[in-house]
Amino acid sequence: MTININTGESQNISKPHFYDGNNYSQSKAKMTIFIQSLDYNLWDLIVDGPNLPSVTLKNGDVIPKPRNTYDDNDRRRVQINAKAKHIIICAINSNDFNKISSCIFAKETWDRLEVTYEGTNQVK
């Protein structure tokens, strides 16, 4: 069951805040709360990075696990990354989409937007 509650500024709680290119810090705070309210595991994934399926070879190298060998837990881990990335993509304009479209992971997507609008620690 989806609950749509109009909150004023053409926002409702079933859609992420749309970032129009202005006031990034406010939009970031709204997106953070929105994602956390949906599923805190999504937020953990964005902050901590992906935990995607991998296998360790005999020589110690870790490589991505082939998709045809995924079990249900592997698919869940891949799905949560896709869901987090989708929420971020739905909340940005086409200019910003072009900046992050090559990102594979939700964390990478979020971090690239942060660097674009806030700079790096070296710049601050």
C-alpha positions in Angstrom: 0.0 0.0 0.0 1.4 3.4 -1.0 0.6 6.4 1.0 0.8 9.7 -0.8 0.7 12.7 1.6 1.0 16.1 0.0 3.5 18.1 2.1 3.2 21.5 0.5 6.0 22.4 -2.0 4.7 19.9 -4.6 6.3 17.2 -2.6 4.9 13.9 -1.3 6.5 11.3 0.8 6.4 8.6 -1.9 8.8 10.4 -4.2 12.4 11.6 -3.6 13.1 15.4 -3.4 14.0 16.6 -6.9 17.3 18.4 -7.0 17.0 21.2 -9.6 20.7 22.4 -9.3 20.1 24.9 -6.5 20.7 24.7 -2.8 22.6 21.3 -2.8 23.0 21.2 1.0 19.2 21.3 1.6 18.5 18.8 -1.2 21.2 16.5 0.2 19.6 16.6 3.7 16.1 15.9 2.2 17.4 13.0 0.1 19.3 11.5 3.1 16.1 11.5 5.2 14.0 10.2 2.3 16.4 7.3 1.7 16.7 6.5 5.4 12.9 6.5 5.8 12.5 4.0 2.9 15.1 1.5 4.1 18.1 2.2 6.3 20.0 -0.6 4.5 19.9 1.6 1.4 21.5 4.4 3.4 24.2 2.1 4.8 25.0 1.0 1.3 25.4 4.6 0.1 27.6 5.5 3.0 29.7 2.3 3.4 29.7 1.2 -0.2 28.5 -1.9 -2.0 28.9 -5.4 -0.7 28.4 -7.1 -4.0 28.9 -10.8 -4.6 32.5 -11.8 -5.1 34.7 -14.9 -5.1 38.2 -15.3 -3.8 40.6 -17.1 -6.2 43.2 -19.5 -5.1 45.9 -16.8 -5.5 43.9 -14.5 -3.1 42.6 -12.2 -5.8 38.9 -11.2 -5.3 36.8 -10.9 -8.4 33.1 -10.3 -9.1 31.0 -13.4 -8.8 29.6 -14.5 -12.1 25.9 -13.7 -12.3 24.9 -17.2 -13.3 26.2 -18.4 -9.9 24.2 -15.9 -7.8 22.1 -17.3 -5.0 19.1 -15.4 -3.4 21.3 -13.5 -1.0 23.6 -12.4 -3.9 20.6 -11.1 -5.9 19.3 -9.2 -2.8 22.7 -7.5 -2.5 22.8 -6.5 -6.1 19.1 -5.4 -6.0 19.7 -3.1 -3.0 22.5 -1.3 -4.9 20.3 -0.9 -7.9 17.4 0.4 -5.8 19.6 3.0 -4.0 21.1 4.2 -7.3 17.6 4.4 -8.9 16.4 6.6 -6.1 19.3 9.0 -6.5 18.9 9.1 -10.3 15.2 9.8 -10.1 16.0 12.9 -7.9 18.4 14.7 -10.2 18.2 16.7 -13.4 19.6 15.6 -16.8 22.7 17.7 -16.3 23.6 15.9 -13.1 22.6 12.6 -14.6 25.2 13.1 -17.3 27.8 13.6 -14.5 27.0 10.3 -12.8 25.7 8.1 -15.6 29.0 6.1 -15.7 28.8 5.2 -12.0 28.1 1.6 -11.2 27.6 1.8 -7.4 25.1 3.9 -5.4 28.0 5.1 -3.2 30.0 6.2 -6.2 27.0 8.1 -7.5 26.4 9.9 -4.2 30.1 10.7 -3.7 30.4 12.1 -7.2 27.5 14.5 -6.6 29.0 15.5 -3.3 32.4 16.3 -4.9 30.6 18.2 -7.7 28.6 20.4 -5.3 30.7 20.5 -2.1 34.2 19.9 -3.4 36.7 17.5 -1.7 38.3 17.8 1.8 41.4 19.1 0.1 39.4 22.0 -1.5 37.4 22.9 1.6 
